Amino acid sequence: MQLHPPQSRYVNNSRYCLHLWRPTYRDIPMPSPSFVGVVGLSPSDAATLFARISATA
């Protein structure tokens, strides 16, 4: 999960530093699997499906 604050809240003291953090006293909410992809679809099947969709668009 990445959080993107408004640019007005950026703190940038180093070009090449990405800070990773997580809450320590609460669970991180998980998105619904449907927000991530199609459950049970393999990467190769997904590539085939999306190629078909792209060809018809």
Backbone hydrogen bonds, N-H to C=O, Kabsch-Sander energy under -0.5 kcal/mol:
donor,donor_aa,acceptor,acceptor_aa,energy
9,R,6,P,-2.6
10,Y,7,Q,-1.5
17,C,14,S,-0.8
19,H,17,C,-0.5
35,F,32,S,-2.2
36,V,32,S,-0.5
36,V,33,P,-1.3
37,G,33,P,-2.1
39,V,37,G,-0.7
41,L,38,V,-1.8
42,S,40,G,-0.6
46,A,42,S,-2.7
47,A,43,P,-2.3
48,T,44,S,-2.0
49,L,45,D,-2.6
50,F,46,A,-2.9
51,A,47,A,-2.0
52,R,48,T,-2.1
53,I,49,L,-2.3
54,S,50,F,-2.5
55,A,51,A,-2.0
56,T,52,R,-1.2
57,A,53,I,-0.8
